[in-house]
Amino acid sequence: MTALLPVDAHSGRAVETVYRPAGALDLAGTIGQLGRGPYDPTTSWDLQGMWRTWRTPEGAATLRILRASADGSVRAVAWGAGAHWAIDAVPGLLGKGDDWSGLDVRSHPLLRDSLHRNPGLRLTRTGLVLEALIPAIVEQRVTSLEAYRSWARLLRWYGEPAPGPAPEGMRVVPTLQQWRGIPSWDWHRAGVDPRRARTIQAVLAVAPSLERAIGTAAALDDAETAMRTVPGVGQWTAAETLQRSHGHPDLVSVGDYHLAHQVGEALTGSRVDDDGMLELLEPWRGNRQRVVRLILASGFRFQRRGPRVALQDHRWH
């Protein structure tokens, strides 16, 4: 991977690289989960690839990742004060070092077929804990649509316009101090109830020490333990965060509204609860998140039953 243009945050000049993955790469399958729904102003897709904004340790950045060319190489371009950091993060974003060789799914036809049809599927790794943790808390115990709308409102109100030639309306997530400065009534107006807002504030209060603890953790399980010391951050939230920030290959989103049903029906034809899901995934311990990703990539859709969950409005009218 070679940088082709120099960093120049003031003039807006781009930093560019060409990354050549060791094997096939499914761009959307690998980094698609970073976006938080159709309204997310940090993420935009078009026919050529993905636009993504970041709040890097060096400042705001916009990253453009293009779909692989005929020779398998991937071109990435970044703008802003954090452009160099974003470019250096490209290999991790595209799954470099994510080793699926120890995953044996030959015993299950659906998994075997999905792995065969999705050879470029990888687990992404952003290295940005807070950027994954806050939206995960916003998504706690509400419908996806509610959470997506809340996240979009917060970023429209408090996010920084994306540097460089990003599509109109894209935003960079707030800084730590900006997050801390959001008043309680704006959390409410965005549709984030007091319980979730308190959890976010608890995270913001210890964010630097939490990121240090996770960054120096000897193992990813230790990183999960550190994250769950924050009141309101449980198993589901830690999993949703570390799957994105660290490409955790084994954490499963226990407590998800639909996941256990989908895993159960995909693997056995019958619905199961969270305990049943973990029992089914136990033979692949160490790779359970990879198995979940194969199920999601397989095209299998479980049968939804019962009434739809009613949307709640947590805002003041």
C-alpha positions in Angstrom: 0.0 0.0 0.0 1.6 3.3 -1.2 0.5 6.8 -0.5 0.4 8.7 -3.8 -0.4 12.2 -2.7 0.7 14.3 0.3 -1.5 15.3 3.2 -2.6 18.9 3.1 -5.5 19.5 5.4 -5.6 23.2 4.8 -5.8 23.1 1.0 -8.0 20.1 0.9 -5.7 18.1 -1.2 -6.3 14.4 -1.2 -4.3 11.5 0.2 -4.5 8.4 -2.0 -3.6 4.8 -1.9 -4.0 1.5 -3.7 -4.5 -1.5 -1.5 -4.1 -5.0 -2.9 -5.8 -7.6 -0.7 -4.3 -11.1 -0.6 -7.5 -12.7 -2.0 -11.1 -11.9 -3.1 -12.8 -8.9 -1.3 -16.5 -8.3 -0.9 -16.5 -4.6 -0.2 -20.1 -4.2 0.7 -20.2 -7.4 2.7 -17.1 -6.4 4.7 -17.7 -2.7 5.5 -21.4 -2.4 4.9 -22.3 -2.9 8.6 -20.5 0.3 9.4 -23.4 2.4 8.2 -26.3 2.9 10.6 -29.3 2.7 8.3 -30.5 4.6 5.3 -30.4 8.0 7.0 -26.8 7.8 8.3 -25.0 11.0 7.3 -21.5 9.4 7.9 -22.0 6.8 5.1 -23.0 6.9 1.5 -22.9 4.3 -1.2 -23.0 4.7 -5.0 -22.2 2.5 -8.0 -18.5 3.1 -7.6 -18.1 2.4 -3.9 -18.5 3.9 -0.5 -18.0 7.3 1.1 -17.4 7.3 4.8 -16.5 10.1 7.3 -14.4 9.5 10.5 -13.5 11.4 13.6 -9.9 10.2 13.8 -7.4 10.9 16.5 -5.9 13.4 14.1 -9.2 15.1 13.2 -12.1 14.9 10.8 -11.7 12.8 7.6 -13.7 11.8 4.6 -12.7 8.4 3.0 -13.7 7.3 -0.5 -13.2 3.5 -1.1 -13.8 2.4 -4.7 -14.9 -1.1 -5.6 -12.0 -3.5 -6.6 -10.7 -3.1 -10.2 -10.2 -6.0 -12.5 -6.8 -6.9 -11.0 -8.3 -7.0 -7.5 -6.8 -3.7 -6.3 -8.8 -1.2 -4.3 -8.3 2.5 -4.6 -8.9 4.7 -1.6 -8.8 8.5 -1.3 -9.1 10.7 1.9 -9.5 14.4 2.7 -9.3 16.4 5.9 -7.0 16.7 8.9 -7.4 13.0 9.6 -6.7 11.9 6.0 -3.4 10.2 6.7 -4.9 8.3 9.6 -7.8 7.2 7.5 -5.6 6.0 4.7 -3.4 4.0 7.1 -6.7 2.4 8.4 -7.7 1.1 5.0 -6.2 -2.4 5.3 -7.9 -3.0 8.6 -11.2 -1.7 7.3 -11.0 -4.2 4.4 -10.2 -7.1 6.6 -6.4 -7.5 6.4 -5.3 -10.1 8.9 -8.8 -11.5 9.4 -8.1 -15.2 9.0 -11.0 -17.5 8.2 -8.8 -20.6 7.6 -9.7 -22.1 10.9 -13.5 -22.0 10.2 -14.8 -25.4 9.2 -18.4 -25.3 8.0 -18.4 -28.4 5.8 -21.0 -30.1 8.1 -23.7 -27.6 7.4 -25.0 -27.1 3.8 -26.2 -23.5 4.2 -22.9 -22.4 5.8 -20.8 -24.3 3.3 -22.7 -22.8 0.4 -22.5 -19.3 1.8 -18.8 -19.5 2.3 -18.4 -20.8 -1.2 -20.5 -18.0 -2.7 -18.9 -15.3 -0.5 -15.2 -15.9 -0.6 -14.4 -12.1 -0.2 -16.3 -11.7 3.1 -14.1 -10.3 5.9 -14.5 -8.7 9.3 -13.8 -5.0 9.3 -11.7 -3.3 11.9 -12.0 0.5 12.4 -9.9 1.0 15.6 -12.4 3.6 16.8 -14.3 2.5 19.9 -16.4 5.6 20.7 -17.5 5.9 17.1 -19.0 2.4 17.3 -20.2 2.5 20.9 -22.4 5.6 20.9 -24.6 4.5 18.0 -24.8 1.0 19.5 -26.2 2.6 22.7 -28.7 4.7 20.6 -29.9 1.3 19.2 -30.5 -0.3 22.5 -34.0 -1.8 23.0 -35.7 0.2 20.2 -36.5 -0.6 16.6 -33.8 -0.1 14.0 -35.9 2.6 12.3 -36.2 4.6 15.5 -32.5 4.3 16.2 -31.5 5.2 12.7 -33.7 8.4 12.8 -32.2 9.4 16.2 -28.7 8.9 15.0 -29.3 11.0 11.9 -30.9 13.8 13.8 -28.0 14.0 16.3 -25.4 14.2 13.5 -27.4 16.7 11.5 -27.5 19.0 14.5 -24.1 18.4 16.0 -21.9 16.8 13.3 -19.3 18.6 11.4 -19.6 18.9 7.6 -17.5 16.3 5.8 -14.2 17.6 4.4 -13.4 17.2 0.8 -15.8 16.5 -2.1 -18.2 14.3 -0.1 -21.8 14.0 -1.1 -24.0 16.9 0.2 -25.3 16.4 3.7 -22.5 14.1 4.9 -21.4 14.7 8.5 -18.5 13.8 10.8 -19.5 12.6 14.3 -18.9 15.2 17.1 -15.8 15.4 19.1 -15.8 14.1 22.7 -16.3 17.6 24.0 -19.2 18.2 21.6 -20.9 15.0 22.6 -20.5 15.9 26.2 -22.1 19.3 25.5 -25.4 18.0 24.0 -28.1 19.2 26.4 -30.6 16.7 27.8 -33.5 18.2 25.9 -31.7 17.6 22.5 -31.2 14.0 23.4 -34.9 13.8 24.1 -35.8 15.8 20.9 -33.7 13.4 18.9 -35.7 10.5 20.3 -33.1 9.1 22.7 -34.9 8.3 26.1 -33.3 9.3 29.4 -32.0 5.8 30.1 -30.0 5.6 26.9 -28.9 9.2 27.3 -27.5 8.4 30.8 -25.6 5.4 29.4 -24.0 7.6 26.7 -23.1 10.2 29.3 -21.5 7.5 31.5 -19.4 6.4 28.5 -18.4 10.0 27.7 -17.3 10.6 31.3 -14.7 7.8 31.1 -14.1 7.7 27.4 -10.3 8.4 27.4 -9.6 5.8 30.1 -11.9 3.3 28.5 -10.2 3.6 25.1 -6.8 3.2 26.8 -8.0 0.1 28.7 -9.4 -1.4 25.5 -6.3 -0.4 23.5 -3.9 -2.1 26.0 -6.1 -5.1 26.6 -4.1 -8.4 26.2 -7.1 -10.0 24.5 -10.4 -9.0 22.9 -12.2 -10.7 25.8 -10.5 -8.3 28.2 -11.6 -5.5 26.0 -15.2 -6.7 26.3 -14.8 -6.9 30.1 -13.5 -3.3 30.2 -16.4 -2.0 28.2 -19.0 -3.7 30.3 -17.8 -2.0 33.4 -19.7 1.1 32.2 -23.2 1.2 33.6 -25.7 0.5 30.9 -23.2 -1.2 28.5 -24.2 -4.9 28.4 -23.4 -7.9 26.3 -25.3 -6.8 23.2 -23.8 -3.3 23.1 -20.3 -4.6 23.7 -20.6 -7.1 20.9 -22.1 -4.6 18.4 -19.2 -2.3 19.2 -16.2 -4.7 19.2 -17.5 -6.4 16.0 -16.9 -3.0 14.2 -14.0 -1.5 16.1 -11.9 -4.6 16.5 -13.3 -7.2 14.0 -14.1 -9.5 17.0 -14.5 -12.9 15.4 -16.5 -14.6 18.2 -18.8 -12.1 19.9 -22.5 -12.6 19.2 -25.1 -10.0 19.6 -27.1 -11.7 22.4 -30.3 -9.9 23.1 -30.9 -8.8 19.5 -34.6 -8.7 18.6 -34.3 -11.0 15.5 -30.9 -12.6 15.4 -31.6 -15.7 17.5 -34.7 -16.5 15.3 -32.7 -16.1 12.2 -29.8 -18.2 13.4 -32.1 -20.9 14.6 -34.2 -21.2 11.4 -31.1 -21.0 9.2 -29.3 -23.8 11.1 -32.2 -26.1 12.2 -35.4 -24.8 10.5 -36.8 -23.9 13.9 -36.8 -20.7 16.0 -34.7 -20.6 19.1 -34.0 -18.1 21.9 -30.6 -16.6 22.8 -29.6 -19.6 24.8 -30.6 -21.9 22.0 -28.6 -19.7 19.5 -25.5 -19.9 21.6 -25.9 -23.7 21.9 -26.2 -24.0 18.1 -23.1 -21.8 17.6 -21.0 -23.6 20.2 -19.3 -25.9 17.7 -17.8 -22.9 16.0 -16.6 -21.1 19.2 -13.9 -18.7 18.3 -15.6 -18.1 15.0 -19.2 -17.6 16.0 -19.4 -14.0 14.6 -18.0 -15.3 11.3 -20.8 -18.0 11.2 -23.4 -15.3 11.9 -22.0 -13.2 9.0 -22.2 -16.3 6.7 -25.9 -16.7 7.7 -26.6 -13.0 7.0 -24.7 -13.2 3.7 -26.5 -16.4 2.6 -29.7 -14.7 1.6 -31.7 -16.8 4.1 -34.6 -14.9 5.6 -36.5 -16.2 8.6 -40.3 -16.1 8.7 -41.4 -13.0 10.7 -44.4 -13.7 12.9 -46.7 -11.7 15.1 -47.5 -8.0 15.0 -44.9 -5.4 14.0 -43.3 -3.6 16.9 -44.9 -0.1 17.2 -42.6 2.8 16.8 -42.2 5.0 19.9 -41.7 8.7 19.8 -39.4 9.8 22.7 -39.3 13.4 21.6 -41.3 16.3 23.1 -44.1 17.4 20.9 
